Amino acid sequence: MLCKQFIDSINSAKKVFKAKNLNSKYQALKLAQALTGNLVLYIDGVQYHNTAKLFALIDKIYNQDDNLKAFTFFYGRNQKELESIKLLFSDDEIAKLNDFNNKYSSIIISSKNEYRFRNLKELLDYAKTLYDNHKNLDLYKLFVTTKNSPAYKKQIAKPENNQIYNEYLDLIDNLVIIDERVFGSMKEYEDTLAWLKKTSEELYQNFQKSHQVAIQALRFKHKKVGDLVTFGKNEFINNTDNNLIANDINWQIIDIDEESYTLLSEVFIAYPFSEKKYDENDSWECCSLRYFFKGPFISKAFSDAERKVLMTNTNQTRNSNNTKDKVWILDDKEYLYYSKKMNIEASFSASIKNEVLNNGKVACYWLRSPSFISSCQQFVDTEGEILAINNGDTNIGVRAVIKIKKNV
């Protein structure tokens, strides 16, 4: 809306100069400014005789701690309108408007609009306050409701925020989440368990049973990339006496993000893995190894609680449709990436170079990416090199990959 005197001036000018219809506020303001020498804005029901007064108000709203909500509402309503007329502004005024746009887009807003922060440092300071006051559940809710904010993602991507971001993640990582209960540290969680056990064995057992899935995810707490862990059991046939043996599966953590741990298993070289291979069209989607992972392996290797913390991963593979897998193997690009990122353990019990079974099989392992040679598949040899071999070969081992949920 424009104040009446300018509307009258515009209408008069239209009659005198037989101007075309004005189809935008920008054109109207430009004509009014030309006729009167002034730029008067009418924003949110308030008249401003110059941009300085308007910008001073926006500055004031932004810098008042208790008014950040007012700033987001006010600027959100009027941003497009100001952008549409900014060509009327001076260079300094345009720079100021751009600064407001950057401030507005940098505000971290939680998914339910409970929290607003001008920057990552403000978020960290508030998180510290919650943690220091033992408001662990509130801190966890803060993390969950802000982590998908576009402004949050934008700010954590800035190199200058690395230290703040790491400090914030360290604070969140202190939390121990057991379903609806949030503990401030592992010690607090362990002290609670000790108290339960001392108070009542029944209460303790009920707690363990009720939260067994979350407790599975907790096994990886404070682990870092490169650490070795055990998860699940591998059943295999002993070559000496043909007895079925079930051993803990050893894994190396090869990646950690906000939601999951990615694990790479030790090399499986005994039956039944020795019988799992690729079919003739080199397809990961259709190979017997993938179907073995999807069925017998998952059902036998992991308990019900362990299966519930396995995440589904979407894999893209050459010569194959995209697949959704809970257990898979690396392709060549992933292997090279992790090899450069960290030292992938060659073996967990002995050097792969020396690990030869009675039947002469050495512990090389498949990659899911096909070779560029027809009917051949890529694998990693004992020296860590990527080579190719017939896709029906049964002398190649397997290293499984899984993702474990961080918080359940």
C-alpha positions as CSV (number, residue, x, y, z in Angstrom):
1,M,0.0,0.0,0.0
2,L,1.1,3.6,-0.7
3,C,0.1,6.7,1.2
4,K,-2.7,8.7,-0.4
5,Q,-0.6,11.7,-1.5
6,F,1.6,9.5,-3.7
7,I,-1.3,7.6,-5.1
8,D,-2.9,11.0,-6.1
9,S,0.4,12.1,-7.6
10,I,0.7,8.9,-9.6
11,N,-2.8,9.1,-10.9
12,S,-2.3,12.7,-11.9
13,A,0.9,11.8,-13.7
14,K,-0.8,9.0,-15.6
15,K,-3.4,11.4,-16.9
16,V,-0.9,14.1,-17.9
17,F,1.6,11.8,-19.6
18,K,-1.0,9.2,-20.7
19,A,1.3,6.6,-19.1
20,K,0.6,2.8,-19.4
21,N,-1.0,1.0,-16.4
22,L,1.5,0.5,-13.6
23,N,1.8,-3.2,-13.0
24,S,4.1,-3.4,-10.0
25,K,4.9,-1.6,-6.8
26,Y,8.4,-1.0,-8.1
27,Q,7.1,1.0,-11.1
28,A,4.7,2.9,-8.8
29,L,7.4,3.8,-6.3
30,K,9.8,4.8,-9.0
31,L,7.2,7.2,-10.5
32,A,6.3,8.6,-7.1
33,Q,10.0,9.1,-6.3
34,A,10.5,10.9,-9.6
35,L,7.5,13.2,-9.0
36,T,8.2,14.1,-5.4
37,G,11.9,13.4,-4.9
38,N,11.2,11.1,-1.9
39,L,10.9,7.4,-1.5
40,V,8.2,6.5,1.0
41,L,7.7,2.9,1.9
42,Y,4.6,1.3,3.5
43,I,5.7,-1.9,5.1
44,D,3.6,-4.1,7.4
45,G,1.1,-1.3,7.9
46,V,3.7,1.2,8.9
47,Q,4.9,4.2,6.8
48,Y,8.6,4.9,6.5
49,H,9.8,8.1,5.0
50,N,13.2,6.7,4.2
51,T,15.0,3.3,4.2
52,A,17.2,4.3,7.1
53,K,14.3,4.2,9.5
54,L,13.1,0.9,8.2
55,F,16.6,-0.7,8.4
56,A,17.1,0.7,11.9
57,L,13.9,-1.1,13.0
58,I,15.0,-4.4,11.4
59,D,18.4,-4.1,13.1
60,K,16.8,-3.4,16.4
61,I,14.5,-6.4,16.1
62,Y,17.3,-8.7,15.1
63,N,19.6,-7.7,17.9
64,Q,17.1,-8.1,20.7
65,D,17.6,-11.5,22.3
66,D,13.9,-12.0,23.0
67,N,12.8,-10.8,19.6
68,L,14.4,-13.2,17.2
69,K,11.0,-14.8,16.6
70,A,9.7,-11.3,15.8
71,F,12.5,-10.8,13.3
72,T,11.9,-14.1,11.5
73,F,8.2,-13.3,11.2
74,F,8.7,-9.7,10.1
75,Y,11.4,-10.3,7.7
76,G,9.9,-13.5,6.3
77,R,6.7,-11.6,5.5
78,N,8.4,-8.7,3.8
79,Q,11.6,-10.1,2.3
80,K,10.1,-10.6,-1.2
81,E,8.6,-7.2,-1.2
82,L,11.9,-5.5,-0.3
83,E,13.7,-7.6,-2.9
84,S,11.2,-6.5,-5.6
85,I,12.0,-2.8,-5.0
86,K,15.7,-2.9,-4.1
87,L,16.7,-1.3,-7.4
88,L,15.4,1.9,-6.0
89,F,18.0,1.7,-3.2
90,S,21.5,3.1,-3.1
91,D,24.5,0.7,-3.3
92,D,24.9,1.0,0.5
93,E,21.2,0.3,1.1
94,I,21.4,-2.8,-1.2
95,A,24.4,-4.0,0.7
96,K,22.5,-3.6,3.9
97,L,19.5,-5.5,2.5
98,N,21.8,-8.3,1.4
99,D,23.2,-8.4,4.9
100,F,19.7,-8.8,6.3
101,N,19.0,-11.6,3.7
102,N,22.1,-13.5,4.9
103,K,21.2,-13.1,8.6
104,Y,17.7,-14.3,7.9
105,S,18.9,-17.4,5.9
106,S,21.4,-18.2,8.7
107,I,18.9,-18.5,11.5
108,I,18.7,-22.0,12.8
109,I,15.1,-22.9,13.4
110,S,14.0,-26.2,14.9
111,S,11.4,-28.3,13.1
112,K,8.6,-27.3,15.5
113,N,9.7,-23.7,15.8
114,E,10.6,-24.0,19.5
115,Y,14.2,-22.8,19.0
116,R,15.9,-20.1,17.0
117,F,19.6,-19.3,16.9
118,R,21.4,-16.6,14.9
119,N,24.4,-18.9,14.4
120,L,26.0,-22.2,15.4
121,K,27.8,-20.5,18.4
122,E,24.5,-19.5,19.9
123,L,23.2,-23.1,19.5
124,L,26.4,-24.4,21.2
125,D,26.0,-22.0,24.1
126,Y,22.4,-23.0,24.7
127,A,23.3,-26.7,24.4
128,K,26.0,-26.2,27.1
129,T,23.5,-24.5,29.4
130,L,21.1,-27.5,29.0
131,Y,23.9,-30.0,29.6
132,D,25.2,-28.1,32.7
133,N,21.7,-28.1,34.2
134,H,21.3,-31.8,33.5
135,K,18.4,-31.2,31.1
136,N,19.6,-34.2,29.0
137,L,16.2,-34.9,27.3
138,D,15.8,-31.3,26.3
139,L,19.4,-31.3,24.9
140,Y,18.6,-34.4,22.8
141,K,15.4,-32.9,21.5
142,L,17.3,-29.8,20.6
143,F,19.7,-31.8,18.6
144,V,17.0,-33.9,16.8
145,T,14.8,-30.9,15.9
146,T,17.6,-28.7,14.6
147,K,19.8,-31.1,12.7
148,N,17.7,-30.9,9.5
149,S,17.4,-27.2,9.5
150,P,18.8,-25.8,6.2
151,A,20.6,-23.1,8.1
152,Y,22.2,-25.7,10.4
153,K,23.4,-27.7,7.4
154,K,24.7,-24.5,5.8
155,Q,26.6,-23.4,8.9
156,I,28.2,-26.7,9.7
157,A,29.6,-26.8,6.2
158,K,31.6,-23.6,6.8
159,P,35.3,-24.3,7.6
160,E,35.4,-21.5,10.1
161,N,32.7,-23.3,12.1
162,N,34.6,-26.7,12.4
163,Q,35.7,-26.1,16.0
164,I,32.3,-25.1,17.2
165,Y,30.6,-27.9,15.3
166,N,33.0,-30.5,16.8
167,E,32.5,-29.1,20.3
168,Y,28.7,-29.4,19.8
169,L,29.0,-33.0,18.5
170,D,31.2,-33.9,21.4
171,L,28.6,-32.6,23.8
172,I,25.8,-34.6,22.1
173,D,28.0,-37.6,22.0
174,N,28.2,-37.6,25.8
175,L,24.5,-38.4,25.9
176,V,23.4,-42.0,26.3
177,I,20.0,-42.6,24.8
178,I,18.1,-45.6,25.9
179,D,14.7,-45.3,24.1
180,E,12.8,-42.6,26.0
181,R,15.5,-42.1,28.6
182,V,18.5,-39.9,28.1
183,F,21.5,-40.0,30.4
184,G,24.2,-37.3,30.6
185,S,27.1,-39.7,30.3
186,M,28.0,-43.3,30.2
187,K,28.9,-43.1,33.9
188,E,25.4,-41.8,34.7
189,Y,23.9,-44.7,32.7
190,E,26.2,-47.3,34.4
191,D,25.4,-45.9,37.8
192,T,21.7,-46.2,37.1
193,L,22.1,-49.8,36.1
194,A,24.2,-50.5,39.2
195,W,21.5,-48.9,41.4
196,L,18.8,-51.0,39.6
197,K,20.7,-54.2,40.1
198,K,21.3,-53.4,43.8
199,T,17.7,-52.4,44.4
200,S,16.0,-55.3,42.5
201,E,17.4,-58.0,40.2
202,E,13.9,-58.2,38.6
203,L,13.9,-54.4,37.8
204,Y,17.4,-54.7,36.4
205,Q,16.4,-57.7,34.1
206,N,13.2,-56.0,33.0
207,F,15.2,-52.9,32.1
208,Q,17.7,-54.9,30.1
209,K,14.9,-56.8,28.3
210,S,12.8,-53.8,27.6
211,H,15.7,-51.8,26.1
212,Q,17.7,-54.5,24.5
213,V,17.6,-52.9,21.0
214,A,18.9,-49.5,22.3
215,I,21.5,-51.3,24.4
216,Q,22.8,-53.0,21.2
217,A,23.4,-49.6,19.6
218,L,25.1,-48.4,22.7
219,R,27.8,-51.0,22.3
220,F,29.6,-48.6,19.8
221,K,29.4,-45.5,22.1
222,H,32.6,-43.5,22.0
223,K,34.1,-45.8,19.3
224,K,36.1,-44.1,16.5
225,V,37.0,-44.8,12.9
226,G,39.5,-47.6,12.8
227,D,38.4,-49.3,16.0
228,L,37.6,-53.0,16.1
229,V,34.3,-54.3,17.5
230,T,32.4,-57.5,17.7
231,F,28.8,-57.8,16.5
232,G,26.8,-60.9,15.6
233,K,28.1,-64.5,15.2
234,N,29.4,-66.3,12.1
235,E,28.5,-70.0,11.7
236,F,30.9,-71.9,9.6
237,I,32.1,-75.5,9.1
238,N,35.4,-76.4,10.7
239,N,37.6,-78.0,8.0
240,T,39.2,-80.4,10.4
241,D,36.2,-82.2,11.9
242,N,33.3,-80.7,9.9
243,N,31.7,-79.4,13.1
244,L,29.5,-76.3,13.0
245,I,31.2,-73.4,14.9
246,A,29.8,-70.0,15.8
247,N,32.3,-67.3,16.5
248,D,31.8,-63.6,17.2
249,I,32.1,-61.6,14.1
250,N,34.9,-59.0,14.2
251,W,34.4,-55.7,12.4
252,Q,36.3,-52.5,11.8
253,I,34.5,-49.2,12.0
254,I,35.3,-47.5,8.6
255,D,32.9,-44.5,8.9
256,I,30.8,-42.6,11.5
257,D,28.2,-39.9,10.8
258,E,25.5,-38.3,12.9
259,E,23.1,-41.3,12.5
260,S,25.2,-44.4,12.0
261,Y,28.4,-46.5,12.2
262,T,29.6,-48.2,9.1
263,L,31.4,-51.5,9.8
264,L,33.6,-53.7,7.6
265,S,33.9,-57.3,8.6
266,E,36.9,-59.6,8.9
267,V,37.4,-61.8,5.8
268,F,35.1,-64.8,5.7
269,I,36.8,-67.6,3.8
270,A,35.2,-70.8,5.1
271,Y,32.0,-72.5,4.0
272,P,29.2,-71.3,3.3
273,F,30.9,-68.1,2.0
274,S,33.2,-70.1,-0.2
275,E,30.2,-71.2,-2.2
276,K,28.7,-67.7,-2.7
277,K,29.7,-66.1,-6.0
278,Y,28.5,-64.0,-8.8
279,D,26.3,-65.1,-11.7
280,E,27.3,-65.0,-15.3
281,N,26.0,-61.4,-16.0
282,D,28.3,-59.9,-13.3
283,S,25.3,-58.4,-11.5
284,W,25.5,-57.6,-7.8
285,E,21.7,-57.4,-7.8
286,C,21.3,-61.0,-8.8
287,C,24.3,-62.7,-7.4
288,S,24.0,-65.6,-5.0
289,L,26.2,-63.8,-2.4
290,R,23.6,-60.9,-2.1
291,Y,20.7,-63.4,-1.7
292,F,22.7,-65.2,0.9
293,F,23.2,-62.0,2.8
294,K,19.5,-61.1,2.6
295,G,18.3,-64.4,3.9
296,P,20.4,-67.0,5.8
297,F,23.2,-64.7,6.9
298,I,21.0,-62.0,8.4
299,S,18.7,-64.5,10.1
300,K,21.5,-66.6,11.6
301,A,24.3,-64.1,12.3
302,F,22.3,-61.5,14.2
303,S,19.9,-61.7,17.1
304,D,16.4,-60.0,17.0
305,A,17.8,-57.0,18.8
306,E,20.9,-56.8,16.5
307,R,18.7,-56.9,13.4
308,K,16.7,-54.0,14.6
309,V,19.7,-51.7,14.6
310,L,20.8,-52.6,11.1
311,M,20.1,-49.8,8.6
312,T,19.1,-50.2,5.0
313,N,21.6,-48.7,2.5
314,T,21.0,-47.8,-1.1
315,N,23.9,-49.1,-3.3
316,Q,24.7,-48.0,-6.8
317,T,26.8,-50.5,-8.7
318,R,28.0,-50.7,-12.3
319,N,26.0,-53.1,-14.5
320,S,23.3,-53.4,-11.8
321,N,20.1,-51.7,-10.8
322,N,20.3,-49.8,-7.5
323,T,19.8,-52.1,-4.6
324,K,18.6,-51.6,-1.0
325,D,20.8,-53.8,1.3
326,K,21.3,-54.3,5.0
327,V,24.4,-56.3,4.3
328,W,26.6,-55.8,1.3
329,I,30.2,-55.5,0.2
330,L,32.3,-52.6,-1.0
331,D,32.7,-51.6,-4.6
332,D,36.0,-50.4,-6.1
333,K,35.4,-46.7,-5.5
334,E,34.4,-47.3,-1.9
335,Y,37.4,-49.5,-1.3
336,L,39.8,-46.9,-2.7
337,Y,38.0,-44.1,-0.7
338,Y,38.3,-45.9,2.6
339,S,41.8,-47.1,1.9
340,K,42.9,-43.5,1.5
341,K,40.8,-42.2,4.4
342,M,42.1,-44.8,6.9
343,N,44.2,-47.9,7.2
344,I,41.8,-50.7,6.5
345,E,43.0,-53.6,8.6
346,A,44.2,-56.5,6.5
347,S,43.0,-59.1,9.0
348,F,41.9,-59.2,12.6
349,S,43.6,-62.3,13.7
350,A,46.6,-62.7,11.4
351,S,48.1,-61.3,8.3
352,I,46.0,-62.1,5.2
353,K,49.3,-63.0,3.4
354,N,49.9,-65.9,5.7
355,E,46.3,-67.0,6.2
356,V,45.9,-70.1,4.0
357,L,43.3,-72.8,4.7
358,N,43.8,-76.5,4.3
359,N,42.2,-76.4,0.8
360,G,44.7,-73.8,-0.4
361,K,42.2,-70.8,-0.4
362,V,43.8,-67.5,0.4
363,A,41.9,-64.6,2.1
364,C,41.4,-62.3,-0.8
365,Y,37.9,-60.8,-0.9
366,W,35.3,-59.8,-3.5
367,L,34.2,-56.3,-4.5
368,R,30.7,-55.9,-5.8
369,S,31.8,-53.8,-8.9
370,P,32.3,-55.9,-12.0
371,S,35.5,-55.9,-13.9
372,F,35.7,-54.3,-17.4
373,I,36.6,-57.8,-18.6
374,S,33.6,-59.9,-19.6
375,S,32.5,-62.5,-17.0
376,C,35.0,-61.3,-14.5
377,Q,34.6,-59.7,-11.1
378,Q,36.8,-57.4,-9.1
379,F,38.5,-58.5,-5.9
380,V,41.1,-57.2,-3.5
381,D,44.3,-59.4,-3.4
382,T,46.6,-60.0,-0.4
383,E,48.6,-56.9,-1.3
384,G,45.5,-54.6,-1.2
385,E,45.5,-54.3,-5.0
386,I,42.3,-54.5,-7.1
387,L,42.4,-57.4,-9.6
388,A,39.8,-59.3,-11.6
389,I,38.9,-63.0,-11.7
390,N,36.2,-65.3,-13.1
391,N,33.0,-64.4,-11.4
392,G,32.3,-68.1,-10.5
393,D,35.6,-68.5,-8.6
394,T,35.1,-69.9,-5.1
395,N,38.6,-69.2,-3.9
396,I,37.8,-65.6,-3.0
397,G,36.7,-64.5,0.5
398,V,34.0,-62.0,1.6
399,R,34.1,-58.9,3.7
400,A,30.6,-57.8,4.7
401,V,29.5,-54.2,5.3
402,I,26.7,-53.1,7.6
403,K,25.4,-49.8,9.0
404,I,24.4,-49.6,12.7
405,K,22.0,-47.0,14.0
406,K,23.6,-44.6,16.5
407,N,20.4,-43.9,18.4
408,V,17.3,-46.1,18.5
